[in-house]
Every structure is written in structure tokens, then in C-alpha cells.
């Protein structure tokens, strides 16, 4: 398993769609996805990632606080907010925004929320969806993403089938036909992975961080080995032999890009995997400890408590 796939698997992504909307110019909304919009599809996910797909027309998006950049999103494009920040969206962002909650229409018979809003001018249609995930702050991919990601799904490998599937599902949602929400939910997960890949490819050559590490051939190999065999009794010497670098050269490259030494990273990642298994499976603590590379329950318990501030059994009762 490659490192990116493994990190996203542990994030436990669950996709869904909660709203379809039709706007006419002029219009401007302030919105943010809330857990109440995502039940029952979401369950108890810790973190929400919001996206908007433009079916027709175009809109502009800007963070409500902490950002002046305006993103223009046209037909066939998706904009994602990995940290679910409060944001403005509209045809004219200079207008006084209306709260999305004030114009949102409650679903009938378990369907989708809907919005019909604006001044009667040019029309824009969008589908809004979400991804739920576990422990975003400690997940190296999600924590490394910017506040806004824009993806043109009409370009790049696989673009045509993604675009056509999303367009079909969006039309089905608007028409209220059954089954379309399931299609969009799975497509939400695919779109997020594609967004992360394209963002990583676009990073400047001098950028550091987990995603930048994927572009370094030696660090990427090291990450792949650690994620593929998390329970192995690794050392930097052994990892260096696997990737074809000396111990010191690998440690230097890894630390420069990821901001921590290889074994420190491994210890941190073992705890994230353990927490995911404790939250989402009934596997015993002893089995989890062995899976992530600890020979004794006591050593595992000490490491877990150091990371999360509480003993594994207590953490599981609270978060399971």
C-alpha cells in the first residue's frame, strides 16, 4: 500500500451530499457545513470537509475570515474547503451576505436540503457535499492542506468519466430520483483523493511537509516501507538499506522535508493507526498493540498515553 492511500484510509473518509441549490443574480451567502446537515449519512465523524460542485453558471468563493483571495468556480469545477471554514459564496461578494441557514429548505421524507435564492438574473446551480473523517488535526495529509482547494474535473487523467458521472448524479439529485445520493457520496471520496494528488503535484520545489515528501524519491520510498509494514522493528539503518541511502543521508532528507526524524514519525503514525482501530473496530487492545509494533501492552499503553493524554481503554470508552 502506498503511503498516501494508507493515510487516507486511516482518516476513514465518508462522503455524502446534503444540498442542491439554484441561485439567480445578484446573490451572496455565508455558509458552513454543520453536523446537522449531514445526518444520518455522516455518523460520528470528527471533522467535516465541504465541497461545492458547479452544475451551471459560475460563482465566487472567499473565506469569511483570514483570506482575501477570491476563487472563481465555473461549470464543471469543484471547490473544497478541507478545514470547513466559514466562507462566502455568490455571484457578487460585495453584497451583504445572507446566512445559508436562513434560506435553506428542510428536506422532505429524508431527501436533500435545498436552496432557491437570488434576484432573478443569471442562474447558477450547484451541489454541495461533504466528507467526514477522523482526527484531521493529527492526519498528516489533511493537516497539510490549504484552506481552499479548487479542482477542474474536466482536465487530467480520468476527467471525462468523473465529469460525466458527477453531472449525471447532480441532475438526478435535482430531479429527486432515488440512488443519486449514493453515487455522489462515493464520488465525493474520489474527488478528494484527486484534489490531494493534484495539489501535491503543484507544490513548489522548495516546499516542505508530508505531501512534499512524496515527491522526493527516497523519502517517498521510506514512507511507503513504514506504512506497508508498520509493525516491523524498524531502525533508520534498516530503512536506509531498503531505500538505498546511508542512515545519516536518509535521516537528513526525511527530517528536512517532514520536520521529524523517521522513527519519531513512525511512532506518531503507529498511534494514529491504533486510534483508528480502537474507534472503528472491536479488535482487542493486545492485538492492536501487536499490529502496530509493540511487544507488550505496557509499552503500548505508555506510548498511547503520551500521545493522547489518557490510557487506551479509557480513550476507547470515550471515543469508540
Protein Blocks (a to p, Z undefined) as FASTA:
>chain_A
ZZklmmmmmnopacddfbdcdddddddddddddfklmpcklomafbdcdddddfbhcddd
ddfbhpabdcdddehiacddfkopacdddfblkbccddfklmpccdeehiacdddedehi
acddddddddddehkllmmklmmpcfbdcddfkgcehklmmmmmmmmmmmmmmnopghkl
mmmmmmmmmmmmmmmmmmmmmpcfkbgcjklmmmpmklmmmmmmmmmmmmbccdfklmmm
mnopafklmmmmmmmmnopafklmmmmmmmmmmmmmmmmmcbdfklmmmmnopabfklmm
mmmmmmnopafklmmmmmZZ
